[in-house]
Amino acid sequence: MKPTDLRGILRYIPRFRERIFVLAVDGAVLTDEYISNLLLDVAVLRSLNIRIVLVHGAAQQISQLAAEQGIAVSNLDGTGITDAETLKVALTAANRLTHEILEGLSANDLRAACTNAIIAHPLGILSGVDHQFTGKVERVDTELLQTLLAQGILPVVPPLGFDGDGKTYRVNSDAIAAALADQLKAIKLIFVTSQDGLSRQGRLLRQVPVEELKQVLAQAAGELAPELVSKARAAVQACEAGVPRVHIINGRVDECLLAEVFSNEGIGTLVYANEYQQIRQAKKKDIRSLLILTKNSVINSELVKRTRTTIEKQLGDYYLFEIDKNPVACVALHVYPEFNKGELAFLFVSPAHENQGIGRKLVQFAETKARELGLAEVVTLSTQAFTWFQSKAGFVEGTGDDLPPARREKYEASGRNSKVLVKRLR
């Protein structure tokens, strides 16, 4: 299913309607080649009554303008020293880019306004160095932003801050985004960059708990792409302030926002502050989801067909693996207490979530349940995944005699000729 398929989007709408997303977009993504597609995604989000606050960087635009004017600038990202000449270039470049964003939003029939909602003060003298016109966020005028949002107006926030004396400061856009997400109680902060997400040792990090990311920043920040370290730190800051989800995605991918927001797997990195994945017992209302989830696997003869009535009779045996409250995998543990055995059954992981260790987690979960019940052995039947059970889950091949008598009768009557696999728990 395409991420833009309406059926895929519909299940998310109740959760996101009238909630706030903060989008922090790098200047490198806001070029002629990418800006129109990105703003079209923003228009789709707004059409679903999601409230958007858009923060933009301007490092690339500042660099280009400085080169055109023959000016050397060192503080492109708003963290270094900003002298008067650099501030002048930053103001011109940022204001031009803000205007282009407003033009693009107007082309998508969206009302928007540039704001001075970031109240800043000087970063000051650090290690003996005066950072001059570099600032940091002091507070956010949330009343102004909430008023705009309530009127259906999309606030556009440049990488600038203003103090009570009317002075302007260059402020890092990642820090602004984190402060906005915190103080506006946003449910998502999305960094739109020119990278696929956070990568470590050549591997894209798909889902990262905030505590794990803190450890990476403390012990191995050098393993992250330098241009994303600031975003990783802002992600930690936002999560610790109560923002549940922070995304880092590649804005050069077509439909990047929709693909990230309206699919379980996403396209970039998700940093999460609370429970993102969970295994829970199935409820009666979940039976339809179980049948839909496993439909193709039943058609391909990987799983035995089960009816709604069959599942309902043994509903307490079934478990769902959820990602952000969406079922992506399942397993069942049928118990034969008189024989001190359990049967691991109905193990399935959606194709979009394969090779992420979910199947192994479900097997371990079922084994833990079996141990808690005092069972000595778990058996499972498989026609196509038996090598996985042997190599990844520690099962060994058995025979029909390892099955409880009632289960053995069904096994022999089925004609499936499944392999019987056994794992002793003690």
C-alpha positions as CSV (number, residue, x, y, z in Angstrom):
1,M,0.0,0.0,0.0
2,K,1.3,3.4,-0.9
3,P,1.8,5.7,2.1
4,T,-0.6,8.2,0.5
5,D,-3.4,5.6,0.2
6,L,-6.4,7.1,1.9
7,R,-7.2,3.8,3.7
8,G,-3.7,3.9,5.3
9,I,-4.2,7.6,6.3
10,L,-7.6,7.2,7.8
11,R,-6.6,5.2,10.9
12,Y,-4.2,7.9,12.0
13,I,-6.5,10.9,11.6
14,P,-8.4,10.6,14.9
15,R,-5.1,10.6,16.8
16,F,-3.7,13.6,14.9
17,R,-6.7,15.8,14.4
18,E,-6.3,19.3,16.0
19,R,-2.9,18.3,17.4
20,I,0.3,20.2,16.7
21,F,3.2,19.1,14.6
22,V,6.4,21.2,14.5
23,L,8.2,20.9,11.2
24,A,11.9,22.0,11.2
25,V,13.1,22.2,7.7
26,D,16.7,22.7,6.6
27,G,17.5,25.4,4.1
28,A,19.1,22.8,1.9
29,V,15.7,21.2,1.4
30,L,13.9,24.5,0.7
31,T,15.2,24.8,-2.8
32,D,13.4,25.1,-6.1
33,E,13.8,21.4,-6.7
34,Y,12.1,20.2,-3.5
35,I,10.1,23.0,-1.9
36,S,6.9,22.6,-3.9
37,N,6.6,18.8,-3.1
38,L,7.3,19.4,0.5
39,L,4.7,22.2,0.9
40,L,2.2,20.0,-0.9
41,D,2.7,17.5,1.8
42,V,2.1,20.3,4.4
43,A,-1.1,21.1,2.6
44,V,-2.3,17.5,2.9
45,L,-1.5,17.6,6.7
46,R,-3.4,20.8,7.1
47,S,-6.4,19.4,5.1
48,L,-6.6,16.7,7.8
49,N,-6.9,19.4,10.5
50,I,-3.4,18.8,11.8
51,R,-2.0,22.1,13.1
52,I,1.4,22.9,11.7
53,V,4.2,25.2,12.9
54,L,7.0,25.5,10.3
55,V,10.5,26.4,11.4
56,H,13.2,26.8,8.8
57,G,16.9,26.9,8.7
58,A,18.9,29.0,6.2
59,A,22.5,27.8,6.3
60,Q,22.6,27.1,2.6
61,Q,21.0,30.4,1.6
62,I,23.4,32.3,3.9
63,S,26.4,30.5,2.4
64,Q,25.2,31.3,-1.1
65,L,24.5,34.9,-0.4
66,A,27.8,35.4,1.4
67,A,29.6,33.9,-1.6
68,E,27.8,36.2,-4.0
69,Q,28.8,39.3,-1.9
70,G,32.3,38.1,-1.2
71,I,31.8,37.9,2.5
72,A,33.4,35.2,4.7
73,V,30.9,33.9,7.3
74,S,31.6,31.1,9.7
75,N,28.3,30.9,11.7
76,L,26.0,29.1,9.2
77,D,24.0,27.2,11.7
78,G,23.4,29.8,14.4
79,T,25.8,28.2,17.0
80,G,29.1,30.0,16.3
81,I,30.0,33.7,16.4
82,T,27.8,36.1,14.6
83,D,29.3,39.5,13.9
84,A,27.4,42.4,12.5
85,E,28.2,41.6,8.8
86,T,27.2,37.9,9.2
87,L,24.0,39.0,10.9
88,K,23.2,41.3,8.0
89,V,23.6,38.4,5.5
90,A,21.6,36.1,7.7
91,L,18.7,38.5,7.9
92,T,18.6,39.0,4.2
93,A,18.9,35.3,3.4
94,A,16.4,34.2,6.1
95,N,13.8,36.8,5.1
96,R,14.1,35.9,1.4
97,L,13.5,32.2,2.3
98,T,10.6,33.0,4.6
99,H,9.0,34.9,1.7
100,E,9.5,32.0,-0.7
101,I,7.8,29.7,1.9
102,L,4.9,32.0,2.2
103,E,4.6,32.1,-1.6
104,G,4.6,28.3,-1.7
105,L,2.0,28.0,1.0
106,S,-0.2,30.6,-0.8
107,A,0.0,28.5,-3.9
108,N,-1.4,25.6,-1.9
109,D,-4.3,27.8,-0.6
110,L,-2.9,27.9,2.9
111,R,-3.0,31.0,5.1
112,A,0.4,31.6,6.8
113,A,2.2,34.3,8.7
114,C,5.8,35.0,9.6
115,T,6.1,35.7,13.4
116,N,8.4,37.2,15.9
117,A,7.4,34.6,18.5
118,I,10.9,33.7,19.5
119,I,12.2,35.8,22.3
120,A,15.9,35.5,22.6
121,H,18.9,36.9,24.5
122,P,22.6,36.8,23.6
123,L,24.4,33.5,23.8
124,G,27.1,35.7,25.6
125,I,30.7,35.0,26.3
126,L,31.6,31.4,26.3
127,S,35.2,30.2,27.2
128,G,36.3,33.8,26.8
129,V,34.8,34.3,23.4
130,D,32.0,36.8,22.8
131,H,29.4,35.3,20.4
132,Q,28.1,38.8,19.7
133,F,24.8,38.5,17.7
134,T,24.3,34.8,18.3
135,G,21.3,34.2,20.5
136,K,19.5,31.4,22.3
137,V,15.8,31.0,23.0
138,E,14.6,32.6,26.2
139,R,11.0,31.9,25.8
140,V,8.3,31.4,23.1
141,D,5.2,33.6,22.7
142,T,2.9,30.7,22.7
143,E,-0.2,32.9,23.0
144,L,0.6,34.5,19.7
145,L,1.2,31.1,18.0
146,Q,-1.9,29.5,19.5
147,T,-4.0,32.4,18.3
148,L,-2.8,32.0,14.8
149,L,-3.3,28.2,14.9
150,A,-6.8,28.6,16.2
151,Q,-7.6,30.8,13.2
152,G,-6.2,28.2,10.7
153,I,-3.1,30.3,10.1
154,L,0.2,28.4,9.7
155,P,3.0,30.2,11.6
156,V,6.4,30.3,9.8
157,V,9.3,30.9,12.2
158,P,12.7,32.0,10.8
159,P,16.0,31.1,12.5
160,L,16.0,34.5,14.3
161,G,15.1,35.7,17.8
162,F,14.2,39.1,19.1
163,D,14.7,40.7,22.5
164,G,12.8,43.4,24.4
165,D,15.0,46.1,23.1
166,G,14.3,45.3,19.5
167,K,17.6,43.6,18.7
168,T,17.7,40.6,16.4
169,Y,19.8,37.5,17.0
170,R,20.8,34.6,14.9
171,V,19.4,31.5,16.6
172,N,20.0,27.8,15.7
173,S,16.8,26.5,14.1
174,D,17.0,23.1,15.7
175,A,17.0,24.7,19.2
176,I,14.0,26.9,18.1
177,A,12.1,23.8,16.9
178,A,12.7,21.9,20.2
179,A,11.6,24.9,22.3
180,L,8.4,25.3,20.1
181,A,7.6,21.6,20.3
182,D,8.0,21.7,24.1
183,Q,6.0,24.9,24.8
184,L,3.3,24.2,22.3
185,K,2.9,20.6,23.6
186,A,3.3,19.2,20.1
187,I,2.8,15.5,19.6
188,K,5.5,15.4,16.9
189,L,8.7,17.3,16.0
190,I,9.8,16.5,12.5
191,F,13.3,17.4,11.3
192,V,13.3,17.6,7.5
193,T,16.9,17.3,6.3
194,S,19.0,16.2,3.4
195,Q,20.0,13.0,5.1
196,D,18.0,9.7,5.4
197,G,18.1,9.9,9.2
198,L,20.5,9.1,11.9
199,S,23.1,6.6,10.8
200,R,25.6,4.9,13.0
201,Q,28.5,2.8,11.6
202,G,26.7,2.8,8.2
203,R,23.4,1.6,9.6
204,L,20.3,3.7,9.5
205,L,18.7,3.9,13.0
206,R,15.0,3.3,12.4
207,Q,13.6,3.6,16.0
208,V,15.7,4.8,18.9
209,P,14.6,5.2,22.5
210,V,15.6,8.6,23.8
211,E,17.8,7.1,26.5
212,E,19.8,5.1,23.9
213,L,20.3,8.3,21.9
214,K,21.5,10.1,25.0
215,Q,24.1,7.4,25.4
216,V,25.2,7.6,21.8
217,L,25.6,11.4,22.1
218,A,27.6,11.1,25.3
219,Q,29.9,8.2,24.2
220,A,30.0,8.1,20.4
221,A,28.7,11.4,19.0
222,G,31.5,11.3,16.4
223,E,29.8,8.3,14.8
224,L,26.9,10.4,13.8
225,A,26.9,12.6,10.7
226,P,28.2,16.0,11.9
227,E,25.2,17.9,10.4
228,L,22.8,15.8,12.4
229,V,24.4,16.0,15.9
230,S,22.5,19.2,16.6
231,K,19.2,17.6,15.6
232,A,20.0,14.5,17.8
233,R,20.6,16.8,20.7
234,A,17.4,18.7,20.0
235,A,15.5,15.4,19.7
236,V,16.7,14.4,23.2
237,Q,15.8,17.8,24.6
238,A,12.3,17.7,23.1
239,C,11.6,14.1,24.3
240,E,12.8,14.9,27.8
241,A,10.4,17.9,27.8
242,G,7.5,15.7,27.0
243,V,7.3,15.5,23.2
244,P,6.4,11.8,22.5
245,R,7.9,11.5,19.0
246,V,10.7,13.1,17.1
247,H,11.4,12.2,13.5
248,I,14.5,12.9,11.3
249,I,13.8,12.4,7.6
250,N,15.1,13.1,4.2
251,G,13.1,16.0,2.6
252,R,14.4,15.1,-0.8
253,V,12.3,12.0,-0.9
254,D,8.9,12.4,-2.7
255,E,6.0,12.5,-0.2
256,C,8.5,12.3,2.7
257,L,6.1,13.8,5.3
258,L,3.2,11.5,4.4
259,A,5.4,8.4,4.1
260,E,6.8,9.1,7.6
261,V,3.7,10.2,9.4
262,F,1.1,7.8,7.9
263,S,3.0,4.5,7.9
264,N,4.3,2.3,10.7
265,E,7.7,1.8,9.2
266,G,8.4,5.4,8.1
267,I,11.3,6.4,6.0
268,G,13.8,7.9,8.5
269,T,14.7,7.8,12.2
270,L,12.1,7.9,15.0
271,V,13.2,9.0,18.4
272,Y,10.6,8.1,21.0
273,A,10.2,9.1,24.6
274,N,7.7,6.5,25.8
275,E,6.6,3.0,24.9
276,Y,6.6,2.7,21.1
277,Q,6.3,-1.0,20.7
278,Q,4.3,-3.4,22.9
279,I,3.0,-6.9,23.0
280,R,-0.4,-7.3,24.4
281,Q,-3.2,-9.8,24.7
282,A,-5.7,-9.7,21.9
283,K,-9.3,-8.4,22.6
284,K,-12.5,-9.3,20.8
285,K,-12.3,-6.1,18.8
286,D,-8.8,-7.2,17.5
287,I,-10.1,-10.3,15.8
288,R,-10.8,-8.5,12.5
289,S,-7.3,-7.0,12.6
290,L,-5.8,-10.5,13.2
291,L,-7.6,-11.9,10.2
292,I,-6.7,-9.0,7.9
293,L,-3.1,-9.0,9.1
294,T,-2.6,-12.8,8.3
295,K,-4.8,-13.1,5.3
296,N,-2.1,-13.3,2.7
297,S,-0.1,-15.8,4.8
298,V,-3.1,-18.0,5.0
299,I,-3.6,-17.8,1.2
300,N,0.1,-18.8,0.8
301,S,-0.4,-21.8,3.1
302,E,2.1,-20.4,5.6
303,L,-0.5,-20.3,8.3
304,V,-3.6,-22.5,9.0
305,K,-6.8,-20.8,8.3
306,R,-8.7,-19.6,11.4
307,T,-12.2,-18.3,11.5
308,R,-13.5,-15.5,13.8
309,T,-15.2,-18.2,15.9
310,T,-12.1,-20.2,16.2
311,I,-10.1,-17.3,17.5
312,E,-12.8,-16.0,19.7
313,K,-13.1,-19.4,21.5
314,Q,-9.4,-19.2,22.5
315,L,-9.0,-15.4,22.5
316,G,-6.9,-15.5,25.6
317,D,-4.2,-17.4,23.7
318,Y,-3.6,-14.7,21.1
319,Y,-1.2,-11.7,21.3
320,L,-0.6,-8.7,19.1
321,F,2.7,-6.9,18.6
322,E,1.9,-3.2,18.1
323,I,3.9,-0.2,16.8
324,D,2.3,3.0,17.9
325,K,-0.9,1.2,18.6
326,N,-1.0,-0.4,15.1
327,P,-0.8,-4.2,14.9
328,V,2.1,-5.5,12.8
329,A,2.6,-9.0,14.1
330,C,0.9,-11.7,16.2
331,V,1.5,-15.0,18.0
332,A,-0.6,-17.5,19.9
333,L,0.3,-19.8,22.8
334,H,-2.1,-22.8,23.2
335,V,-1.6,-24.6,26.5
336,Y,-1.9,-28.3,27.3
337,P,-1.4,-28.3,31.1
338,E,-2.1,-32.0,31.5
339,F,0.9,-32.7,29.3
340,N,3.0,-29.8,30.6
341,K,3.3,-28.5,27.1
342,G,2.5,-25.3,25.1
343,E,2.1,-24.9,21.4
344,L,3.5,-21.7,19.8
345,A,1.2,-21.0,16.8
346,F,0.0,-18.2,14.5
347,L,3.4,-16.5,14.4
348,F,3.3,-13.8,11.8
349,V,5.1,-10.6,11.0
350,S,3.9,-8.2,8.3
351,P,6.3,-8.0,5.4
352,A,7.0,-4.3,6.0
353,H,8.4,-5.2,9.4
354,E,10.4,-8.2,8.6
355,N,14.1,-8.4,9.6
356,Q,13.6,-6.2,12.6
357,G,13.8,-8.9,15.3
358,I,10.0,-8.8,15.9
359,G,9.5,-12.5,15.3
360,R,12.2,-13.4,17.8
361,K,10.7,-11.1,20.4
362,L,7.3,-12.8,20.0
363,V,8.9,-16.2,20.4
364,Q,10.7,-15.1,23.5
365,F,7.5,-13.6,24.8
366,A,5.6,-16.9,24.3
367,E,8.4,-18.8,25.9
368,T,8.4,-16.5,28.9
369,K,4.6,-17.0,29.2
370,A,5.1,-20.8,29.0
371,R,7.7,-20.7,31.8
372,E,5.4,-18.6,34.0
373,L,2.8,-21.3,33.6
374,G,5.3,-23.9,34.6
375,L,5.4,-25.7,31.2
376,A,8.4,-27.8,30.4
377,E,8.2,-27.7,26.6
378,V,7.0,-25.7,23.7
379,V,6.2,-27.2,20.3
380,T,5.4,-25.6,17.0
381,L,4.4,-26.7,13.6
382,S,5.8,-25.2,10.4
383,T,5.7,-25.9,6.7
384,Q,7.9,-23.0,5.4
385,A,9.7,-21.3,8.4
386,F,11.1,-24.4,10.1
387,T,14.8,-23.4,9.3
388,W,14.1,-20.0,11.0
389,F,12.8,-21.7,14.2
390,Q,15.9,-24.0,14.2
391,S,18.6,-21.4,13.5
392,K,17.1,-18.3,15.2
393,A,14.8,-19.6,18.0
394,G,16.6,-22.7,19.2
395,F,14.0,-25.3,18.3
396,V,15.0,-28.8,17.2
397,E,13.1,-31.2,14.9
398,G,10.8,-33.6,16.6
399,T,8.0,-36.0,15.6
400,G,4.3,-36.3,15.8
401,D,4.8,-38.2,19.1
402,D,6.0,-34.9,20.7
403,L,2.5,-33.4,20.3
404,P,-0.3,-33.9,22.8
405,P,-2.7,-36.6,21.6
406,A,-5.6,-34.3,20.7
407,R,-3.2,-32.0,18.8
408,R,-1.5,-35.0,17.1
409,E,-4.9,-36.1,15.7
410,K,-5.5,-32.7,14.1
411,Y,-2.0,-32.7,12.8
412,E,-2.3,-36.1,11.1
413,A,-5.8,-35.2,9.7
414,S,-4.7,-31.9,8.3
415,G,-2.5,-33.4,5.5
416,R,-0.1,-30.4,5.7
417,N,2.8,-32.6,6.6
418,S,4.3,-29.8,8.8
419,K,7.6,-30.3,10.5
420,V,7.2,-30.7,14.3
421,L,9.7,-28.5,16.2
422,V,10.4,-28.8,19.9
423,K,12.1,-26.6,22.5
424,R,12.6,-27.7,26.1
425,L,12.3,-24.9,28.6
426,R,13.9,-26.6,31.6
